[in-house]
């Protein structure tokens, strides 16, 4: 007996037009873009903290272009207020990032694909989330942080930036600390200026990472670790955490376009 197996083609995700509510300056080189999601599309754009959305555009050549950005808002923001928010860091050779920073205005519309991504975990009221992040790598972790705190959990962030002026979402983090107190702990690493402690000053290499873990963080008290940033930081942090007995570790490399 012969059996013929047939597979159906996977349906291509459909993009939807969403209106821009605001474009907020975060630093000299980054903005936060907030989008309005009508009630009819909220189920389609439902997401887990840590996932991303993709903007679709057609270039002058006719080629279709896609740029993905992690969501920094929470599912509650979508359900209760109908909004999605992403952080966009601009570079001179960027395409969408330069457009978002220089031209995008409230009232404009963008074609957006529904959320995707596996940089997530099942959050619980007793969760203790840890993260090692650099620069724009804070974006998905901000969503995870806010959602964890909303549930009653704890978060420890090790956040590396060049200077205090280059910290994306510094106001959001300060507000979360004000609201949730000791349940949110942020250790700021400064690579080009003095930080609050010698271990938090300078490049976050494997040796410095090991010192920070010994001095400030009980690795085994953390349920899930999220690492997001440049390749060297993510690999080095994963090796250090593993050597210190960390449990679940989630990684994502961040690219700026």
SULGISUL-V917760 format. One record per helix or strand of 2 or more residues. SS is the DSSP state (a for helix, b for strand). FROM is the first residue (numbers start at 1). LEN is the number of residues. Records with the same first field share a line. If there is no record, write none. Layout:
SS->FROM-LEN, FROM-LEN
//
This chain:
b->16-12, 30-7, 52-7, 64-8, 83-7, 109-8, 128-7, 154-8, 184-7, 224-6, 248-6
a->39-3, 75-7, 96-7, 135-17, 164-3, 170-14, 198-3, 206-11, 219-3, 231-13
//
